[in-house]
Amino acid sequence: MKILVAFDNSPSARRSLKFATQFKDVCDKLIVLYVNPGMIKVASSVDNVVPEAFFNDQEKFIDEIGKAIEELVGDTGLQYEFLKIDAAGDEVASRIHEVAKEKHADFIVTGTRKLKGLSKFILGSVSSELIKISTLPVMVVSPEEETP
């Protein structure tokens, strides 16, 4: 069995990846996917406007994601592959789905931030869109409950 985990190193994504590692006894391969939403596509064509430091920060962020994956998958013995792709903001869910199909994943694991109201309208919900468009099963892992 192959599992694709959408991962951006946010608390909900970290929780999702940790949850996916619980399938280690039935999982042959874990595909951990980071989808870079939008700026790189635009910035690459206007690099005289975007400072070089932005690109360096992006590479540093990608390195941090790789380290977080190593930390979370750790000693589970799971074989994993880390992929990074770019997508425009409204294409993130469809790109996750495309990669899952290309890699022959059996299902997709993603987190949710449980956005509401204006935040959800502005930022969108990748998990909600993924559920709508996916032909593969999608498991959405909720964030940890906040303690009062």
KABEL-V648235 format. One record per backbone hydrogen bond with DSSP energy under -0.5 kcal/mol. CO is the residue of the C=O (numbers start at 1). NH is the residue of the N-H. If there is no record, write none. Layout:
# KABEL-V648235
co=CO nh=NH
co=CO nh=NH
This chain:
# KABEL-V648235
co=1 nh=28
co=1 nh=29
co=2 nh=106
co=2 nh=107
co=3 nh=5
co=3 nh=31
co=4 nh=6
co=4 nh=109
co=5 nh=33
co=10 nh=14
co=11 nh=15
co=12 nh=16
co=13 nh=17
co=14 nh=18
co=15 nh=19
co=16 nh=20
co=17 nh=21
co=19 nh=22
co=20 nh=23
co=21 nh=24
co=23 nh=26
co=23 nh=27
co=26 nh=28
co=29 nh=3
co=29 nh=31
co=30 nh=32
co=30 nh=81
co=31 nh=5
co=31 nh=33
co=32 nh=83
co=33 nh=7
co=33 nh=35
co=34 nh=36
co=34 nh=85
co=35 nh=37
co=36 nh=38
co=36 nh=87
co=37 nh=39
co=38 nh=41
co=38 nh=42
co=39 nh=43
co=40 nh=44
co=41 nh=45
co=42 nh=45
co=42 nh=46
co=43 nh=46
co=46 nh=49
co=46 nh=50
co=51 nh=54
co=51 nh=55
co=52 nh=56
co=53 nh=57
co=54 nh=58
co=55 nh=59
co=56 nh=60
co=57 nh=61
co=58 nh=62
co=59 nh=63
co=60 nh=64
co=61 nh=65
co=62 nh=66
co=63 nh=67
co=64 nh=68
co=65 nh=69
co=66 nh=70
co=67 nh=71
co=68 nh=72
co=69 nh=73
co=70 nh=74
co=73 nh=76
co=74 nh=77
co=79 nh=30
co=81 nh=32
co=81 nh=83
co=83 nh=34
co=85 nh=36
co=87 nh=38
co=88 nh=91
co=89 nh=92
co=91 nh=95
co=92 nh=96
co=93 nh=97
co=94 nh=98
co=95 nh=99
co=96 nh=100
co=97 nh=101
co=98 nh=102
co=99 nh=103
co=100 nh=105
co=101 nh=104
co=106 nh=137
co=107 nh=4
co=108 nh=139
co=109 nh=6
co=110 nh=141
co=116 nh=119
co=116 nh=120
co=117 nh=121
co=118 nh=122
co=119 nh=123
co=120 nh=124
co=125 nh=129
co=126 nh=130
co=127 nh=131
co=128 nh=132
co=129 nh=133
co=130 nh=134
co=137 nh=108
co=138 nh=140
co=139 nh=110
co=139 nh=141
co=140 nh=142
co=141 nh=112
